Structure formats: C-alpha cells, structure tokens
Amino acid sequence: MNYPDARVSTFDNVIATIPPATLTGLISQSPLPSGGSSALNSSLNSIPAATVCVVNLYYDIPSLLQKIKPPGGIPRSLVQSGIGLQGFGYLIPNSVPFSQNPERALGVIFDSDISPDLWTTVPKNALGTRLTVMLGGHYWDGWTSFPSDAEAEEMARSLLDRHLGIKEPPSAVRATLQRNCIPQYVVGHERAMARAHRALIDTFDGRLRVAGSWYTGVGVNDCVRAAWDVVQGLGSKATSRQGNPSQESRTGLERFYWGRPLVLTRAKPGTLEVLEVEELGREMEYFPGVKVEGRDGK
C-alpha cells in the first residue's frame, strides 16, 4: 500500500512500499520524538540508487531474432544446440571499453522469448518481436541530466544494429527514464538497515513497516518474500530488550538487527564467551540481561 500524501502520525499498522526519500519526507512531518526520526532518516538516506532508461521496441516481423545475422555471428554453442539466438537476452559487462559501448548500455532483453504469452488475445503467428534496451545505470552516476527520449531511442537502435544487425526501424518504440530505480547495496547496508530497524521500533513502536527493493533485495522474488514476511508478522507480539511486553515489533528489517551469526561458548552461568562477534551485536545488546565477554575479556 502506498500513502504518498499521508501523515506518519496517523499510521496504524501500515506497510510502506515507497522509496526512502519519500518515506523520510513523511517521517520529518511526524510529531513523534525527533531522535528516532533523525536516526531513521539517516539510515534510509544512506542507500544510493542508479538511474536507468528503458527503451522498448516492437517490430512487426515475427521471430525477428531467428532471421537476423549478427555482425559477430551467433555463438557456436547456440548453433550446435539448435537454440539459435533466443533466450533471456544478454548483459554487457563492465570490462567492455567505452569505445565498444558508447551508448553506455547495460544489456538487451528478448521480451518475446521470456514472455511469449503476454498478448493472449493475439494469434501467436501474428505477433511481432519485442526487445528492451537498458541504458545508464552505474554509467550515469553523478549525472544531473540524461538523454532525451529521442536520443535514447536512437542510442538503442544504434546498439541493436551494431550488436545484432537489426537495421529495420521498429514499428513502435518508447523510452522511459526511471530515476533512482535500482537501489545500490553498498558496504555497510546491513548495518544501516539494522539501525533503521531499531529506529522504526523506537519511533513508531512497530506501527510502520517497510518492504520493497530498497531494503531487503532488489529482485521481484526478494520483494514478494519481504512483503510475505511482513504480512505474516502482523499478528505477532514481541518483547522489548528490557523484557517488557511491547506492541507489534515487526518492521520488515528485523533480520538485519542481529547482524551475522555468532559463535559462542558458555564460560560460566550468566556469562557467554564470544569467539566471533560483529561489533553491531554488542551495540544492539544481542543478549539482554547476559554479560557478554570477548576473548580479551572486554
């Protein structure tokens, strides 16, 4: 559920799927304690994102990929297997120099192959060929302006001509600039999400949960799993670190809270010796009420 115009103070058991920038804007308007809000905003705003331009092209020619002759030829493995030029598509690795990738493209998706039954009302023998070219991403880091739709369309056509030998003009083409659409999980992401979890609890006492590509995984499967986990936790109760009953404590980020698994041995009753522990585990009081000692006795 999206609540772009809502006020956080009115949220009650809400799952937010909006990007951090929007969420932090709502949080800043909340009359709730500023300390937790500030910590939450700081954690969420630490997630950078990449901008991508997606160019969709449609050709009236059915099975176009089986009829073209790429300048570089078709990989021998595909020829020998009888598959030919079909499948998911291809991605362009960072190792390809700019002189060979002037469009700063990320890859090409063969939509007709990965979703052949998308148009169920059209006879299959009447379907044309659909392709998607992805431009930008990390190549555009730091950019403040981006190619226009017309420029992006021309770049996509140039790439398809050079890579696949497709010279025919598409029957339909559309370029869409997706700003900040792919979150980047940089070093420290788990720590930032652990702090965001704690701040969500401290500020909203579990009434606000988050799910989506910005937090626990950028793929569709990750997003679906995150939504499932959050919804499954709507009816659960938990205990605070101080041992007092608390309201719903699910945030969607709780799996980050404890950090990495610890390797522990019990030294004496009431004390645990830590063989391997992440600093965050100490900060977050992984074992409330139990004294945790490292090998150095600290």
Buried (B, 14 or more C-beta within 10 A) or exposed (E): EEBEEBEBEEBEEBBBBBBBBEBBBBBEEBEBEEEBBBBBBBBBEBBEBBBBBBBBBBBEBBBBBEEBEBEEEBEEEEEEEEEEBBEEBBEBEEEEEEEEBEBBBBBBBBBBBBEEEEEEEEEEEEBBBBBBBBBBBEBBEEEEEBBEBEBBBBBBBBBBEBBBEBEBEBEEBEBEBBEBBBBBBEEEBBBBBBBBBBBBBBBBBBBBBBBBBBBBBBEEEBBEBBBEBBBEBEEEEBEEBEEEEBEBBBBBBBBBBBBEEBEBEEEEEEEBBBEEBBEBBBEBEBBEEEEBEEEEEE
